[in-house]
């Protein structure tokens, strides 16, 4: 898993590319990026499946800001990005959200 950030000139937004490796999702059919930037809507930002089995999505997010997010695989498996800028406790006892700081 990884995120890359590209700050846009003359703009208050940042293009963030999210990527989940194929080995993390075991040949999954679908993967979505879900977070407070899309009101935790699992259908708002589906990720594109690449030939190598990984998933990728790019979002323009307002900056400066801090966002929490997770990946939803096959509509039923939540994954927290271990390489994010940090983690935060989620609303459920067994859930931690990844944090990205822009």
C-alpha positions as CSV (number, residue, x, y, z in Angstrom):
1,X,0.0,0.0,0.0
2,X,1.1,3.5,-0.6
3,X,0.1,7.1,-1.1
4,X,1.8,9.8,-3.1
5,X,1.0,13.5,-2.9
6,X,1.4,16.1,-5.6
7,X,0.6,19.6,-4.5
8,X,-1.0,21.6,-7.3
9,X,0.5,25.1,-8.1
10,X,-1.7,28.1,-7.4
11,X,-4.3,25.9,-5.9
12,X,-5.3,24.8,-2.4
13,X,-5.6,21.2,-3.3
14,X,-3.4,18.2,-3.5
15,X,-3.6,15.2,-5.9
16,X,-3.3,12.1,-3.8
17,X,-2.7,8.7,-5.5
18,X,-3.7,5.7,-3.4
19,X,-2.5,2.3,-4.3
20,X,-3.1,-1.2,-2.8
21,X,-0.8,-4.0,-3.9
22,X,-2.3,-7.2,-5.2
23,X,-0.6,-9.2,-2.5
24,X,-2.6,-7.2,0.1
25,X,-6.0,-8.0,-1.4
26,X,-5.6,-11.7,-2.6
27,X,-6.9,-11.3,-6.1
28,X,-9.9,-9.2,-5.1
29,X,-12.6,-8.2,-7.5
30,X,-13.2,-4.7,-6.1
31,X,-11.6,-2.1,-3.9
32,X,-12.7,1.3,-2.8
33,X,-11.1,4.2,-0.9
34,X,-13.5,5.3,1.8
35,X,-12.9,8.2,4.2
36,X,-14.1,11.4,5.7
37,X,-13.4,13.2,2.4
38,X,-16.3,11.3,0.8
39,X,-18.5,10.9,3.9
40,X,-17.5,7.2,4.2
41,X,-19.4,6.4,1.1
42,X,-18.2,3.0,-0.1
43,X,-19.4,3.7,-3.7
44,X,-18.0,7.2,-4.1
45,X,-14.4,6.3,-5.0
46,X,-14.0,2.9,-6.5
47,X,-10.4,2.1,-7.3
48,X,-9.2,0.8,-10.7
49,X,-7.8,-2.7,-10.9
50,X,-4.5,-2.9,-12.6
51,X,-3.0,-5.8,-14.6
52,X,-0.7,-6.8,-11.8
53,X,-3.7,-7.3,-9.4
54,X,-3.2,-4.0,-7.5
55,X,-5.7,-1.2,-7.2
56,X,-5.2,2.5,-7.7
57,X,-7.2,5.8,-7.4
58,X,-6.3,9.4,-7.6
59,X,-8.3,12.1,-5.7
60,X,-7.9,15.9,-5.5
61,X,-8.3,16.8,-1.8
62,X,-8.4,20.2,-0.2
63,X,-5.2,21.2,1.6
64,X,-4.0,21.9,4.2
65,X,-6.1,19.3,6.0
66,X,-5.9,15.9,7.7
67,X,-8.1,13.0,6.5
68,X,-9.0,9.6,7.8
69,X,-9.6,6.7,5.4
70,X,-9.6,2.9,4.9
71,X,-9.8,0.6,1.9
72,X,-12.9,-1.6,1.4
73,X,-12.1,-4.8,-0.5
74,X,-14.9,-6.8,-2.1
75,X,-17.5,-4.8,-0.1
76,X,-16.8,-6.6,3.1
77,X,-13.1,-6.5,4.2
78,X,-11.6,-3.3,5.7
79,X,-7.9,-2.7,5.3
80,X,-5.9,0.1,7.1
81,X,-3.0,1.5,5.2
82,X,0.1,0.7,7.3
83,X,2.2,3.2,5.3
84,X,-0.1,6.2,5.9
85,X,1.0,9.3,7.8
86,X,-0.5,7.9,10.9
87,X,-3.4,6.0,12.4
88,X,-6.4,7.1,14.5
89,X,-8.9,5.1,16.5
90,X,-12.1,4.4,14.5
91,X,-15.6,4.4,15.9
92,X,-15.5,0.6,16.5
93,X,-13.3,-1.1,19.1
94,X,-11.4,-3.2,16.5
95,X,-10.9,-0.5,13.9
96,X,-8.1,1.9,13.2
97,X,-8.3,4.4,10.4
98,X,-5.3,5.5,8.3
99,X,-4.5,9.2,8.5
100,X,-3.1,11.4,5.6
101,X,-1.9,14.9,6.3
102,X,-1.8,17.4,3.5
